Amino acid sequence: MFLNDVIKGVDVLSLLPFFSSLKKCLAKKWESNRIRSRTTRPSDRGLAPRFNERKIIEYIGALESGGDDQFLLYRVIGNDLFPRHKKGQSRSNLEFILRHESKLDDCEKRFVVNRIVDPDEENKIIDMLESVNAKYIHIPFDLDAYQSLPLDVEGVPVEYLPTGKRFSRLSAAQQSRIWMRLCRHKNNYVMNNNGARNAALRDGKKQAKWVLPWDGNCFLTVEGWEEIVAAIKDKSESPYFVVPMARIASNESLLQSGYRPKADEEPQMIFRCDSAEEFDEACYYGRRPKVELFWRLGIPGKWDRWHIEPWDLPCPDYSQDAGAFAKAGWVARLFSGQAHLEKGSSGLVDRGLARNEAIAALLNKLDGEGFLSGYDAKRLCYVPVVASGGTISETLRHTLLSTAKEALSRGPYSVVDKKTLPPSHNPHDYWHPAPYFWPNPIPIPRLPYIRRDGKRVPGTRLYEPMSENYDRTRLQRLFDDTFVLTLAGSVSQDERYDAHAASLVRTWFLNSDTAMAPHLDYAQVRKGWNKNRGSSSGIIEAKDFYYFLDAVRLLEQRGKLAQSESSAFREWLAKYLHWLRTSPQGVKERASQNNHGTYYDLQVGAIAAFLGEDTLLRHTLRDSRFRIVQQFAADGSQPEELKRTTTAHYCCFNLQGWIHLAQLADSCGEDLWSFEGPQGQSLCRAMEWLLPHIDKEWPFQQIDKFDSERFYPIYFAYHSHYGTMSGLQNSKIPGPEDVKPLFFPHDGIRPFWQLS
């Protein structure tokens, strides 16, 4: 609130060219400070309790019956994480340990080969261990098990999800930490830090008095080991020992006699066989998995001042064993292969960023491998049955061919045919005024237009005579006619339909004299505002690319577009996709909290699927899950759409977009139908909230006439994926083919929606 007051008070600054950037910078800094003020610290819990005297007696009793000191040292060897580590660094450090580390008195050395995702690297490590007869625990990696793990959406407050209002205001480090929380389950599986430590701990407690479940880069000198053993013998009543760690810039320095570096890094732990605590396997790599145990045991350190952010796992309470630890000697941490990340305060920050970047890269690679097994850029997303010769009813066939014959008499269409020019004066630029913004009857500086929600400006409604002044009607004709014509070509084998559909594509996209420029800079323009450029909301006017691209696929499969034409179309589409993702309009539209965000994802996802941009497609579908959490309330209602003056329209329109997006996900092996947010937000619950109104009067504001048949496509989508809905058994719902196949395009229902 204070920041907004400051900004409002300096309107004169808005005339300066750098003001917009300054405002964004101030907002980001303000949000970061606001979050910092909301965080807690482990030190807020107060001092750790002293270890209970009765517990000391119990542990001493167990110690006296435990036999001689025997140590089992396990080192966990996991995945290399570039750029945090040098590639091959884990194996290089293992080789150094096996070659140079001395025999340690009363200590057996073992290893844990921990979910290494690269089979070749894993085999080399195992061969190295077996060549020296080293014992090891092998924890294999399974891609199918990894792929089955969900995002931890419930761990992040809704407003801080990547599609939320506040995410873009956060620092890069904070955004990175949010992604790490969202990927917690996947991170925990593939990195398995605390899982591997506990596997070593449980294995070792059966065989030795003292167990050391350590990181794979730990190295012990003879002198360092002697210090550890001496400390344990001196304070053997302690069930836990903390071993400070020294960060080493050159491994060879450890070979010098008497070498004793400063050990002030996050320590390793030693457990007596009768100790009660283990590592918390909910804690994930990159966000204090070992430190969580320090907090429980009350082990003091710089970590007591670290902030617990809104998306962090909560700080634990002190355990019953709090205070039952002592300090013992030191251990070296071998070189990571990245010298610039090893020293200084800047190194600490950079290590965190590099670590998160490396984890994200590894998880992204693994996600991609699983995704590609179910994805094919040439696969039809919406009409595979029809295209493959599947039968349709005679009634639908007749209506389809009749509609296609009408389409034969229209077009081809071009943006250069409009009767007025966009503000750029370039006829190739798409041009359409903002539909709900009317000229202000009262001349107010910097307020030339006022918004009248639900009331369209003349010429902005599809097909009305004045719409010829602009491009919206032509674009819709392009999408609909091309789609209907190719469907007709599929069921009739009449070459005329495909030929005309191909001419529509050529004229709008490929012919240099008639082609549209690959952007929507002048969609939904309010003249006198934003330098006469369009708004982010104008992007929704191209929402129907999703089914149009299926039509292009059909034309290509049937050889109706030459290879050079297909390549030129993809080049156009790639430029447009780049504009969608990088332009101010596109960036703002992606951040929309209502139906505009849904249709942005649908448009970007459909284009990415067509172009073979599998990573972008996968990320778009992943992020759409965050939108489900944001857009739907726990009861399934849509708060953002219920703010409008035409609520029935927008609730159906948004949910229809979700149906198309879920169908796109289906086509590449992803499942949005079964996703549930932390309060049960889901497509299923959203439909269950909406559909009981199917035969009742709509109870919310709806200033326009509403086509109640729009409920039927949503009902049949529900029935197809979730079965019969309770409470609607007595409703008079017609069969799908008894519902009209063509709705008004503003309704967001694909032509011949039954043919899916």
VENSUL-V355557 format. One line per field, one symbol per residue. ss: DSSP state (@ for helix, = for strand, . for the rest). phi: phi as a letter, one per 30 degrees, with the letter a starting at -180 (. if undefined). burial: + if it has 9 or more other C-alpha atoms within 8 Angstrom, else -. Layout:
# VENSUL-V355557
ss: ???
phi: ???
burial: ???
This chain:
# VENSUL-V355557
ss: .@@@@@@@..@@@@@...@@@@@@@@@@@@@@@@@@@@.==@@@@.......@@@@@@@@@@@@......=======...........@@@@@@@@@@@@......========....@@@@@@@@@@@@@...=====...@@@@@.....@@@..@@@......@@@..@@@@@@@@@@@.@@@@@@@@.@@@@@@@@@@@@@....======..==..@@@@@@@@@@@@@.....========...@@@@@.........========..................@@@@@@@....@@@@.==................=========.....@@@..@@@@@@@@@@@@@@@@@@@@@@@@@@@@@...........@@@@......@@@@@@@@@@@@@@@......@@@..............==...===.........===.............@@@@@..@@@@@@@@@@@@@@@@@@@@@..@@@@@@@@@@@@@@@@............===....@@@.=.@@@@@@@..@@@@@@@@@@@@@.....@@@@@@@@@@@@@@@@@@@@.@@@@@@@....@@@@@@@@@@@@@@@@@..@@@@@@@@@@@@@@@@@@.........@@@..=@@@@@@@@@@@@@@@@@@@@................@@@@@@@@@@@@@......=.......@@@@@@@@@@@@@.............@@@......@@@.........
phi: .ddddddddbeddddddcdedddddddddddddddedddcbedddjdddddeddddddddddddcciddbcbccbdccddbdcdcddidddddddddddcdddcehbccbbbdchdddeddddddddddddchddacccdcbdddddddddcdddceedcdecddceddddeddddddddddceddeddddhedddddddddddddbbdbbcdcddcdbcddddddddddddddbddddbbcceccdcdbeddddddidbddcbcedcbbcddcdcdbdddddcejbidddededddiddldddcddcdecdddddddddcejdbbcbhabccdddjbddccbidddddddddddddddedddddddddddddcbbddddcbbdddddjddbdddddddddddddddddcidcbddddcbcdedicddddbadddccceddcdceibdbbcbeicddejcceideddddbcdddddeeddddddddddddccidddddddedddddddccdddbddddabdbchdcejbhhicdcddddddcedeededdddeddddcidcdeddddddddddddddddecbdedddddeddcceddddddddddddddddidddddddddddddddedddcdedjdbeddddddbddeddddddddddddddddedbicbcdcdbddcidadedddddddeddbbdddcdadcdcddddddededddddcbjdddjcdcddcddedccddbcdeddicdeheddb
burial: --+---+------+----+---++-+++++++--++--+-++-----+--+----+--++-++------++++++++++++-++++--+++-+++++---+-----+-++++++++-----+-+++-+++---++++-+-+----+----+++-+++-+++++++++-+++---++++-+++++++++-+++++++++-++--++--+++++++++++++++-+++++++++-----+++++++++++--+--+--------+---+++++++-----+++-++++-++--++++++++----+--++++++--+--+--++++++++++++++++-++-+++---++-+++++++++++-++--+++-+++--+----++++++++--------++--++-++--++---+++++-+--++----++++++++++++-+-------+++-+-+-++-+++-----+++++++++++++++++++++++++-----+++++++++++++++--+++-+++++++++--+--+++++++++--++++++++++++++---++---++-+++-++++++-++----+++++++++++++++++++++++++++-++-+++-++-+++++++++++-++++++++-++++++++++++++++++++++++++-+++-+++---++++++++++++--------++-------++++++++++-----+----------++-+-+++---+++++-+-+-
